[in-house]
Amino acid sequence: MTLEEKDENENIIPNQRFARLQELETIRYAMPHHDEMQSLVGGEVAKAVKNIESPELDADGFSEIVEIGTGKGFTAEEILKANANVKIIGADNDAGMIRQAQENLGQYIKEGRIELRQDDALKFLKKIPDNSVSIVASGFTIHNFRNDYRRAVLKEIYRVLKPGGEFITADKIMPDDEDIFQKEIKYANEQFQNIPDEEKRKEWIRHYEGDMQPGVIMREGELVKMLQEIGFRDVEVSQRQHLEALLTVKK
């Protein structure tokens, strides 16, 4: 896969509501099923890699995939552990996150199995040629976007995927049923009380409040409709754990 410069729509501005809270210990307090959800992404990528017909390999014999919102590298590590023949090109717009991902994924970087780039998700995707990627992956990324920016990113993912290519992510996908939704909000608030650091606890509460705002909240039904309107097929939301679920779609 070759990255090429493309014209960008400067009217699309990424969501910058908050700094991501990615201390693993704190995440596990707030979301006890976090590690399991990340592992599901690695497993689904492994299945998708096996189904790729005549995969294009880079000079080192790896099958390249794209990850958006790499953060500290939690999702990338699960993908790399589950897929010995995969190389990731990952992007994150936060320089601090990139530095920490470089530390956490140092061995994989030495082995040439992951390349990290500091870039906005939409700008990064716009540099990738049409129909050139077999798999795009992410973890707990797209729920952070405003709806208009989210749609723009998903459109770009669709464009860069090869026919039959897959987008795989674990993310916060709010249930449509209001009673279930309120029950899970209550559960989430109970988990926040387990965070020992008061300031971090407040940050997580603010984070979740931001996720619920109009124009940001990512409801399952609305997300499925958006994906189908863009052109994705075989849209499947599965493995739900409270507010989080696995999403797999094909071009």
C-alpha positions as a LaTeX table, in Angstrom:
\begin{tabular}{lrrr}
\hline
Residue & $x$ (\AA) & $y$ (\AA) & $z$ (\AA) \\
\hline
Met1 & 0.00 & 0.00 & 0.00 \\
Thr2 & 1.35 & 3.40 & $-0.96$ \\
Leu3 & 0.33 & 6.62 & 0.71 \\
Glu4 & $-0.26$ & 9.50 & $-1.68$ \\
Glu5 & $-1.20$ & 13.11 & $-1.00$ \\
Lys6 & $-4.81$ & 13.92 & $-1.85$ \\
Asp7 & $-6.90$ & 17.10 & $-1.70$ \\
Glu8 & $-8.47$ & 17.53 & 1.73 \\
Asn9 & $-11.76$ & 19.11 & 2.76 \\
Glu10 & $-10.62$ & 21.63 & 5.33 \\
Asn11 & $-14.21$ & 22.23 & 6.41 \\
Ile12 & $-14.21$ & 18.89 & 8.23 \\
Ile13 & $-12.76$ & 19.43 & 11.69 \\
Pro14 & $-11.96$ & 16.53 & 14.03 \\
Asn15 & $-13.52$ & 16.33 & 17.46 \\
Gln16 & $-11.19$ & 17.71 & 20.15 \\
Arg17 & $-13.50$ & 17.50 & 23.20 \\
Phe18 & $-11.04$ & 15.92 & 25.59 \\
Ala19 & $-7.69$ & 14.25 & 26.00 \\
Arg20 & $-8.15$ & 10.50 & 25.85 \\
Leu21 & $-7.91$ & 8.64 & 29.12 \\
Gln22 & $-5.68$ & 5.71 & 28.31 \\
Glu23 & $-4.01$ & 4.60 & 31.51 \\
Leu24 & $-4.67$ & 0.87 & 31.37 \\
Glu25 & $-5.19$ & 0.44 & 35.12 \\
Thr26 & $-7.80$ & 3.21 & 35.14 \\
Ile27 & $-9.50$ & 1.87 & 32.02 \\
Arg28 & $-9.88$ & $-1.54$ & 33.69 \\
Tyr29 & $-11.59$ & 0.06 & 36.69 \\
Ala30 & $-13.98$ & 2.00 & 34.45 \\
Met31 & $-14.49$ & $-0.80$ & 31.91 \\
Pro32 & $-13.70$ & $-4.25$ & 33.36 \\
His33 & $-14.32$ & $-5.90$ & 29.98 \\
His34 & $-11.84$ & $-3.64$ & 28.14 \\
Asp35 & $-9.17$ & $-6.29$ & 27.57 \\
Glu36 & $-11.73$ & $-8.80$ & 26.32 \\
Met37 & $-13.09$ & $-6.31$ & 23.78 \\
Gln38 & $-9.59$ & $-5.50$ & 22.54 \\
Ser39 & $-8.85$ & $-9.21$ & 22.17 \\
Leu40 & $-11.99$ & $-9.64$ & 20.07 \\
Val41 & $-10.61$ & $-7.17$ & 17.53 \\
Gly42 & $-7.38$ & $-9.15$ & 17.26 \\
Gly43 & $-9.34$ & $-12.36$ & 16.77 \\
Glu44 & $-11.63$ & $-10.88$ & 14.12 \\
Val45 & $-8.66$ & $-9.48$ & 12.22 \\
Ala46 & $-7.09$ & $-12.96$ & 12.30 \\
Lys47 & $-10.25$ & $-14.41$ & 10.74 \\
Ala48 & $-10.35$ & $-11.69$ & 8.11 \\
Val49 & $-6.67$ & $-12.18$ & 7.20 \\
Lys50 & $-7.29$ & $-15.88$ & 6.57 \\
Asn51 & $-10.13$ & $-15.01$ & 4.21 \\
Ile52 & $-8.12$ & $-12.60$ & 2.08 \\
Glu53 & $-7.65$ & $-14.06$ & $-1.38$ \\
Ser54 & $-4.20$ & $-13.48$ & $-2.90$ \\
Pro55 & $-3.13$ & $-10.92$ & $-0.28$ \\
Glu56 & $-0.70$ & $-8.25$ & $-1.39$ \\
Leu57 & 2.47 & $-8.53$ & 0.68 \\
Asp58 & 5.03 & $-5.86$ & 1.36 \\
Ala59 & 8.75 & $-6.31$ & 0.74 \\
Asp60 & 9.12 & $-8.20$ & 4.03 \\
Gly61 & 6.27 & $-10.61$ & 3.31 \\
Phe62 & 3.71 & $-8.97$ & 5.60 \\
Ser63 & 0.07 & $-8.29$ & 4.81 \\
Glu64 & $-0.51$ & $-4.61$ & 5.62 \\
Ile65 & $-3.57$ & $-3.31$ & 7.44 \\
Val66 & $-4.52$ & 0.18 & 8.60 \\
Glu67 & $-5.44$ & 1.25 & 12.13 \\
Ile68 & $-6.96$ & 4.60 & 13.04 \\
Gly69 & $-6.75$ & 5.98 & 16.57 \\
Thr70 & $-3.81$ & 3.88 & 17.71 \\
Gly71 & $-3.58$ & 5.61 & 21.09 \\
Lys72 & $-1.11$ & 3.83 & 23.36 \\
Gly73 & $-1.21$ & 0.74 & 21.18 \\
Phe74 & $-3.62$ & $-1.52$ & 23.08 \\
Thr75 & $-5.61$ & $-2.59$ & 20.01 \\
Ala76 & $-2.53$ & $-2.80$ & 17.82 \\
Glu77 & $-0.82$ & $-5.12$ & 20.29 \\
Glu78 & $-3.81$ & $-7.50$ & 20.28 \\
Ile79 & $-3.85$ & $-7.52$ & 16.48 \\
Leu80 & $-0.12$ & $-8.19$ & 16.24 \\
Lys81 & $-0.22$ & $-10.96$ & 18.87 \\
Ala82 & $-3.03$ & $-12.71$ & 17.00 \\
Asn83 & $-1.57$ & $-12.27$ & 13.50 \\
Ala84 & 2.06 & $-13.22$ & 12.93 \\
Asn85 & 2.04 & $-12.17$ & 9.27 \\
Val86 & 0.40 & $-8.77$ & 9.66 \\
Lys87 & 1.98 & $-5.32$ & 9.57 \\
Ile88 & 0.07 & $-2.29$ & 10.84 \\
Ile89 & 0.24 & 1.28 & 9.63 \\
Gly90 & $-1.32$ & 3.14 & 12.55 \\
Ala91 & $-2.23$ & 6.79 & 12.98 \\
Asp92 & $-3.09$ & 8.96 & 15.96 \\
Asn93 & $-3.36$ & 12.75 & 16.08 \\
Asp94 & $-1.86$ & 13.03 & 19.58 \\
Ala95 & 1.93 & 13.25 & 19.77 \\
Gly96 & 1.92 & 12.04 & 23.37 \\
Met97 & $-0.05$ & 8.94 & 22.44 \\
Ile98 & 2.34 & 8.19 & 19.59 \\
Arg99 & 5.32 & 8.44 & 21.95 \\
Gln100 & 3.71 & 6.04 & 24.42 \\
Ala101 & 2.71 & 3.65 & 21.65 \\
Gln102 & 6.35 & 3.66 & 20.52 \\
Glu103 & 7.36 & 2.61 & 24.03 \\
Asn104 & 4.64 & $-0.03$ & 24.40 \\
Leu105 & 5.17 & $-1.49$ & 20.93 \\
Gly106 & 8.94 & $-1.09$ & 20.79 \\
Gln107 & 9.70 & $-4.71$ & 19.94 \\
Tyr108 & 7.12 & $-4.79$ & 17.15 \\
Ile109 & 8.59 & $-1.57$ & 15.75 \\
Lys110 & 12.08 & $-3.15$ & 15.74 \\
Glu111 & 10.65 & $-6.15$ & 13.90 \\
Gly112 & 9.13 & $-3.87$ & 11.27 \\
Arg113 & 5.60 & $-4.96$ & 12.15 \\
Ile114 & 4.11 & $-1.58$ & 12.93 \\
Glu115 & 4.66 & 1.91 & 11.57 \\
Leu116 & 3.22 & 4.82 & 13.55 \\
Arg117 & 2.22 & 8.19 & 12.15 \\
Gln118 & 1.00 & 11.31 & 13.89 \\
Asp119 & $-1.98$ & 12.38 & 11.81 \\
Asp120 & $-5.64$ & 13.20 & 12.02 \\
Ala121 & $-7.74$ & 10.15 & 11.11 \\
Leu122 & $-9.51$ & 11.78 & 8.18 \\
Lys123 & $-6.39$ & 13.39 & 6.74 \\
Phe124 & $-4.51$ & 10.10 & 7.13 \\
Leu125 & $-7.18$ & 8.14 & 5.28 \\
Lys126 & $-7.38$ & 10.73 & 2.49 \\
Lys127 & $-3.72$ & 10.01 & 1.66 \\
Ile128 & $-4.50$ & 6.34 & 0.92 \\
Pro129 & $-5.41$ & 5.34 & $-2.66$ \\
Asp130 & $-8.83$ & 3.94 & $-3.56$ \\
Asn131 & $-9.43$ & 0.20 & $-3.16$ \\
Ser132 & $-5.97$ & $-0.46$ & $-1.71$ \\
Val133 & $-6.52$ & $-1.83$ & 1.82 \\
Ser134 & $-7.84$ & $-5.25$ & 2.83 \\
Ile135 & $-8.55$ & $-4.44$ & 6.49 \\
Val136 & $-9.05$ & $-1.25$ & 8.50 \\
Ala137 & $-9.19$ & $-1.68$ & 12.28 \\
Ser138 & $-9.69$ & 0.50 & 15.33 \\
Gly139 & $-10.52$ & 0.26 & 19.00 \\
Phe140 & $-12.63$ & 2.72 & 20.99 \\
Thr141 & $-12.03$ & 5.49 & 18.48 \\
Ile142 & $-15.00$ & 6.40 & 16.29 \\
His143 & $-17.40$ & 7.02 & 19.20 \\
Asn144 & $-15.23$ & 10.04 & 20.06 \\
Phe145 & $-16.07$ & 11.77 & 16.78 \\
Arg146 & $-18.87$ & 14.20 & 16.04 \\
Asn147 & $-21.46$ & 12.62 & 13.77 \\
Asp148 & $-20.48$ & 14.62 & 10.68 \\
Tyr149 & $-16.80$ & 13.82 & 11.14 \\
Arg150 & $-17.63$ & 10.17 & 11.92 \\
Arg151 & $-19.57$ & 9.87 & 8.65 \\
Ala152 & $-16.68$ & 11.45 & 6.74 \\
Val153 & $-14.19$ & 8.99 & 8.29 \\
Leu154 & $-16.42$ & 5.99 & 7.54 \\
Lys155 & $-16.82$ & 7.16 & 3.94 \\
Glu156 & $-13.03$ & 7.29 & 3.61 \\
Ile157 & $-12.69$ & 3.82 & 5.13 \\
Tyr158 & $-15.16$ & 2.54 & 2.54 \\
Arg159 & $-13.23$ & 4.24 & $-0.26$ \\
Val160 & $-9.82$ & 2.84 & 0.69 \\
Leu161 & $-11.04$ & $-0.72$ & 1.30 \\
Lys162 & $-10.77$ & $-3.22$ & $-1.50$ \\
Pro163 & $-14.01$ & $-4.88$ & $-2.61$ \\
Gly164 & $-14.69$ & $-7.47$ & 0.09 \\
Gly165 & $-12.39$ & $-5.67$ & 2.52 \\
Glu166 & $-13.40$ & $-5.34$ & 6.17 \\
Phe167 & $-13.62$ & $-2.67$ & 8.83 \\
Ile168 & $-13.33$ & $-4.15$ & 12.33 \\
Thr169 & $-13.65$ & $-2.29$ & 15.61 \\
Ala170 & $-14.65$ & $-2.62$ & 19.25 \\
Asp171 & $-16.29$ & 0.56 & 20.43 \\
Lys172 & $-18.89$ & 2.26 & 22.54 \\
Ile173 & $-22.08$ & 1.57 & 20.57 \\
Met174 & $-25.08$ & 2.69 & 22.58 \\
Pro175 & $-28.08$ & 0.31 & 22.65 \\
Asp176 & $-31.27$ & 1.68 & 21.06 \\
Asp177 & $-33.63$ & 0.41 & 23.76 \\
Glu178 & $-33.92$ & 3.28 & 26.26 \\
Asp179 & $-34.51$ & 1.04 & 29.29 \\
Ile180 & $-31.40$ & $-1.00$ & 28.50 \\
Phe181 & $-29.45$ & 2.18 & 27.78 \\
Gln182 & $-30.34$ & 3.70 & 31.17 \\
Lys183 & $-29.52$ & 0.43 & 32.93 \\
Glu184 & $-26.07$ & 0.40 & 31.32 \\
Ile185 & $-25.46$ & 4.05 & 32.16 \\
Lys186 & $-26.16$ & 3.17 & 35.78 \\
Tyr187 & $-23.73$ & 0.25 & 35.54 \\
Ala188 & $-21.04$ & 2.51 & 34.06 \\
Asn189 & $-21.48$ & 5.06 & 36.85 \\
Glu190 & $-21.10$ & 2.27 & 39.41 \\
Gln191 & $-17.82$ & 1.20 & 37.79 \\
Phe192 & $-16.49$ & 4.76 & 37.91 \\
Gln193 & $-16.75$ & 4.67 & 41.69 \\
Asn194 & $-14.07$ & 1.96 & 41.67 \\
Ile195 & $-11.49$ & 4.40 & 40.27 \\
Pro196 & $-9.36$ & 5.28 & 43.33 \\
Asp197 & $-8.03$ & 8.58 & 42.00 \\
Glu198 & $-10.74$ & 11.22 & 42.42 \\
Glu199 & $-9.51$ & 13.46 & 39.60 \\
Lys200 & $-9.34$ & 10.58 & 37.14 \\
Arg201 & $-12.80$ & 9.50 & 38.25 \\
Lys202 & $-14.14$ & 12.97 & 37.47 \\
Glu203 & $-12.40$ & 12.93 & 34.09 \\
Trp204 & $-14.05$ & 9.62 & 33.17 \\
Ile205 & $-17.46$ & 10.95 & 34.17 \\
Arg206 & $-16.90$ & 14.05 & 32.02 \\
His207 & $-15.73$ & 11.78 & 29.20 \\
Tyr208 & $-18.94$ & 9.74 & 29.31 \\
Glu209 & $-21.10$ & 12.84 & 29.58 \\
Gly210 & $-19.43$ & 14.13 & 26.42 \\
Asp211 & $-20.14$ & 10.85 & 24.65 \\
Met212 & $-23.87$ & 11.30 & 25.34 \\
Gln213 & $-24.15$ & 14.76 & 23.81 \\
Pro214 & $-26.37$ & 15.36 & 20.74 \\
Gly215 & $-24.27$ & 15.23 & 17.60 \\
Val216 & $-21.78$ & 12.89 & 19.27 \\
Ile217 & $-23.68$ & 9.95 & 20.79 \\
Met218 & $-23.28$ & 6.80 & 18.66 \\
Arg219 & $-26.49$ & 4.76 & 18.82 \\
Glu220 & $-26.47$ & 1.28 & 17.30 \\
Gly221 & $-29.42$ & 1.80 & 14.96 \\
Glu222 & $-28.14$ & 5.14 & 13.67 \\
Leu223 & $-24.65$ & 3.73 & 13.16 \\
Val224 & $-25.94$ & 0.70 & 11.23 \\
Lys225 & $-28.08$ & 2.97 & 9.04 \\
Met226 & $-25.12$ & 5.27 & 8.39 \\
Leu227 & $-22.87$ & 2.37 & 7.39 \\
Gln228 & $-25.50$ & 0.96 & 5.05 \\
Glu229 & $-26.08$ & 4.36 & 3.45 \\
Ile230 & $-22.35$ & 4.64 & 2.79 \\
Gly231 & $-22.46$ & 1.27 & 1.04 \\
Phe232 & $-21.14$ & $-1.22$ & 3.59 \\
Arg233 & $-22.71$ & $-4.68$ & 3.68 \\
Asp234 & $-22.84$ & $-7.51$ & 6.21 \\
Val235 & $-23.05$ & $-4.98$ & 9.04 \\
Glu236 & $-22.90$ & $-6.90$ & 12.31 \\
Val237 & $-22.91$ & $-5.61$ & 15.89 \\
Ser238 & $-22.09$ & $-8.48$ & 18.25 \\
Gln239 & $-20.36$ & $-9.55$ & 21.47 \\
Arg240 & $-22.04$ & $-6.71$ & 23.38 \\
Gln241 & $-20.66$ & $-5.98$ & 26.83 \\
His242 & $-22.79$ & $-3.25$ & 28.42 \\
Leu243 & $-22.32$ & $-0.08$ & 26.30 \\
Glu244 & $-19.53$ & $-1.60$ & 24.20 \\
Ala245 & $-19.74$ & $-4.01$ & 21.27 \\
Leu246 & $-17.82$ & $-5.48$ & 18.36 \\
Leu247 & $-18.58$ & $-4.07$ & 14.90 \\
Thr248 & $-17.64$ & $-5.83$ & 11.66 \\
Val249 & $-18.61$ & $-4.66$ & 8.16 \\
Lys250 & $-17.56$ & $-5.42$ & 4.59 \\
Lys251 & $-17.26$ & $-3.34$ & 1.46 \\
\hline
\end{tabular}
